Amino acid sequence: MQLTSSHPRTRPIAAGHLRAFEAVARHLNFRAAAEELSLTQSAVSRQIQALEDEVGTALFLRHTRAVELTSAGSQLLRASSMALERIDAAVRQIRQSAGRKGVAITTWASFASMWLIPRLEAFQRDHPDIDIRIDATDNAVDLATSDVDLALRYAVPQAMPADAQRLFGEQLTPVASPWLLKTQPIHSIEDLSRCALIEAGDAHRTRHLEWLTWQRWLDTFGNKPTAPAGKRGGRATPAKLSPQRWMYFNYANQIVQAALTGQGVALARLPLVAESLASGALVEPLPHTRLDSPLVYWLLVAPRSAQRPEVKAFCEWLLKQAAETREAIGDVPDPDTVDQMD
């Protein structure tokens, strides 16, 4: 059957007959498809004929004892099979989560892996009936239009809305593995010239992320005496220090992983390495050279989610975790943001 028209059809087809089409195309048999769908063979045949009328061409070649897909039918099968599989998967997920309590969080990958996920076990132990979904992305998700409940952000205060809650601030500090320091001891800034230095590779291209660079750190500490007079002469170190080599990574967790494995000295974000410093996995060789950063970690709550008990429970737990991090790093908030703390 070949349907022709002087005016090509432009209206989208109704989706109701695609299930019958997919079953017939898979079995290449109307009777088997009807049994699968719990329909009569004539009902399936009518659905296929109606679909062919909508599409404007034959989808099957009907032989006496067999059915064969036309080229148009094969093209439609490829598209409809994928679409139906995705729909079925989405429905399964919806059915599984129906009636369950859950909290969906958006944040960036490094913060999720280095700060949030290691702490989640404690929350899940206290709230075993609450499902957690983490969407890790570098793109800011719109809480007003997405299905996300909470956003954990990293930004300067002036870039955040008035309802953002401050979690903690940030300092940058050199860190290294203890066994690297055994072979390459660091007592002064000058000693860094014998090491590989690790930093964020894309920080120079973003205004505020430039605070994550060694150059910014050296601009602050590099022209100050590196040792008391009488030991090394109290000399100042040039701001343009030339290390043994540079290593660049795009993500904070990669930077810290390289430092943990002894590949060099990293300029790390103190809130993200506080536990590694406390455990001794990393060492702060120059503890008096912490650089205050204008960047702050924030919590945003979607207005439609704020009153749900499970979201309230997660926020309460999260703010307690943030308080512990502030204490661990000695965070003293900026006066302009202190009123937004928990």
N, C-alpha and C positions, 0 to 999 in steps of 0.2 A: 504494500500500500504506500503510495507516494502522494502526499497532500501538497497542493500547490496553491498559491495566491499571488495576485498581482501586487498586493500590499504586504510586505513582510511584517510579522507580528512583533510588537515592541513591549507589550504588557508582560510583566513577570508572571511566571506560572504559579499556580497554587501548589503548595507543598504537600497537600494531603495524599496525592497518588504516588509519591516517590517511594514510600515504603513497599507498596505492591510492585512497583517497577524494579526495585532493588532485589526483591525476593525472586521474581521471575528471572531476572538477569543472572542471578547467582545459581539458580537451579536449572535454568534453560528449560523450564517445564511449568506450565500453568497449574497443573494438578498439585505438584509438590509445593509450589508457592502458596496455593490456597490452603493446603493442610497446615502449613507453618503459620499462616496468618489467621487460621480458624474462620475462613470465609469460604463461600462456594466458588467453584471454578468460574462460573459466569460472572460473579461479582468482581473477581480479579480481572477478568477479561474486559469488563466495562471500564474499570479504573484505568487500565492500560490504554484503552481506546480514547478515553477522555484526555489522558495525558498527551497522547500523540496529537490529538486535535489542538491542544494548547500549544505544544511545541511547534506544530506545523509540518511535521514529517514523521515517517514511520520509524519506530525504535526497534522493532523486531521483524524478522522475516519468518513467516509462519508456514512451515512445511507440514506434510501429513502427519508425521510422527515426531517432529522435532521443531525446536524454536531456535532461531539464530539472531544475535544482535546485529543491527546495521551499524555502520560507522558512526552515525549520530547517536545510536543507543550506547555504543562503547564510550563515546565522549561523555555522555550524560552519566553513565555508570561511574566513571572515574571521579567525577565531581560529587555525585550524590552519595557514594559510599563513604568518602571522607567526611562529608557533612553529617551524615547520619551517625557515624561512629562518634564524632565529637558531641553531637546532641545526646546520644545515649550515655556517653561518659559523664557529661554535665548533669544529666538527670540522676545517674547513680550517685554522684557526689552530693547532689541536693537531697536525695532521699536518705543517704547515710547521715547527713548533718542535720536533718530536720529534727527539731526538738532538742538539739544539743546546744550547750552554751559554748561560745568561742570568742576569742579576741584576735583580730587581725591587725598586725603591726607592719608599717613600712619604715625602713631605714636603709642605710647604705651597708654594703657587704662587710667592710672592715669592722665597723662598729658592731654589727650583728655577731661576727665570728669572734671578736676579741673581748667584747664587754657583755653583750646581752646573752648570748647562748650559754656561755659558761655558768651563768647565774640562774638560768631557767629551771634547772633541776629542782632547786629549792621551792620555786613557785609551784611547779607541777606536783611536788610531794604534798604541799599543803592544799592544793586545789586540783585533785585528780580528775574532777568532772569538767574541767574547762579546757577546751581545745585551743591550741595556739597555732596561728599561721603567721609566718614571717615572709614578707615580700621584700627582698633585698634589691635595691635599685639605686643608681646615682641620680635618677630623675625624680624631681619633687612630685609626689602624688597629690592630686587635689582631693582633700578630705570631703569636700562638699558633693562631689560627683562619683567618687569611688566607693567600693564596699569595705574600705579600710577604716578601722576604729581609731588607731593611734598612729602618730608620726613622730619619729625620733630624728631630729634635725641637727645640723652643725652649721652655725652661721654667726655673724656679728649681731649684736642686739638690735641695731637699727633696721635689720632686714626681717625681723620677726614680728608677727602680729601681737596685739596687746594681751591676748589670752594665752600666749606661750608661757610655759612654766620652765624656769631655769633648772637644769639638773646639776651641772657643774661647769666650771671654767677650765682653762687649759694652760699648761706650761710646756715648753719644749726643753728637752734635756738630752745630752749625749748618753747612750747606753751601749754596753758591749757584753759579750759572754765572759764569765770569769776565767775560763781557760785561755781565751784570746789575750786577756790582760796579763796572764802569766808569762807569755812569750813577747808581748808588746805592751809593757806597762805604760800607763798614761797618768802622769802627775801634773802636767801643764798643757795648755793649749798647743804649745810648740810640738809636743809629742804626737799630736794628731797627724803631723806631716808624714809620719812613718806608717800610717794606717790607711786602709781603704775607708772612705767615707760614704755612707748610704743616705740617700734622701729621696723625696718625692720627685719623680721625673717631670710631672706636669705642673708643679707648683708655680713655676716662673710665668706660666701663661694665664694665671688667675690672680686677680688683685690681692684678695685677702689670704689666699693660700701661700703667698710668697713668705709668710711668716714661718712656714715649715722648712725653709731652706737654710743650709749651712751659712750662706752669705749673710742672711739677716742675723743669724746668731753671732757670726764673726764681727759684723758691724757693731754689735752691742758689747761683746767681750774681747774682741781681738786686739784692740788698742790699749788694753789695760795690762799692767804688769802681771806676768804669769807666775811669779814666785817671789817670795820675800827677798829683799836686798840682802846680799851676803851668801845666798844659796846659788841663785842663777843670775845674780846681778839685777833682778827686778826689771828685766827688759820687757818691752812691749812687743807683742806678736803682730805682724802685719795682718790687716783684715783680709787680704787675699792670700790665704794659706793654700799651699800646693800639696795635696795629699799624695800618697803612693798611687792611688787610682780612685775613680769615682764609680759608684753603683747607683743606678736609678730604677725605681719601681713606681708603678702607678697607684698601688694600694698600701695602706698603712700596715695591714697584716703581712704583706710581702716584705716590707722594710724590716719589721720586727723579726720575722722568721729568718731573714738573712743574718741579723744580729745574733739571734739565738744559736745559729749554727756556726758562729765564729767567722763569718765572712767579712766583717768590718765593724765600724762604729756607726750606729744609727742615731740620727736626730729624731727622737721619738716623742710622741704625744703622751705626756705623763699619765693622764687618766686611763689610757689603754695599756700601759705597761706596769701599772702600780702593783698588780699581783705578781708579775714576773720579778719585779724588784724585791718584793717582800719575801718571795720564796728563794731568792738567790740565783734564779735562772738567768737573770740579767743583773748587771752592776752599773751604778752611776759613777763613773770615774772622776767626774768634775762636778760634785753635787752643789757647789756654790755658783754654778753658771746656768741656773734655770732661767729661761726666757719666758716672760709673760706674753701670752697670745691674746689678741682681741676676740678670738673665736670661742664660741660657747656651745654647749650641748643642751638641746631643748626637747621638751615634750609638748606635743599638740594633740588635743583630743577632738575628734569629730563631734559637733554639737548633737547630732542625732544619737550618738553612742554614749554620751557622758553619763546618763542616768541608769544605764544597764548595770546590774550588780556585778557581773563578771568583769566589766571594764573598770568599774570603781575599784574592785579588788586588785586588778592588775596594776592600776595607777598607784594605789597605796603601796603595793609591794615595790614598784619601780622607784618611787620617791625615797623609800627607805634604803634601797640599794644605792641610789645617788648620794644620799647623805653619808653612807659609809665610804664612798669614793671620795667625797669632799674631805672627809676626815683623814683619809689615807694620804691624800696629796697636799693637805694643808691649804685647801682652796679658800681664798678670801674673795668673795664676789665683789664686783664693781658696784658702787653705791647706786648707780642707775638701774641695776637689775635686782638688787637685794629684795625688793618688795615682791618679786615674782617667784621667789623660792618657796618650796613647800613649807 
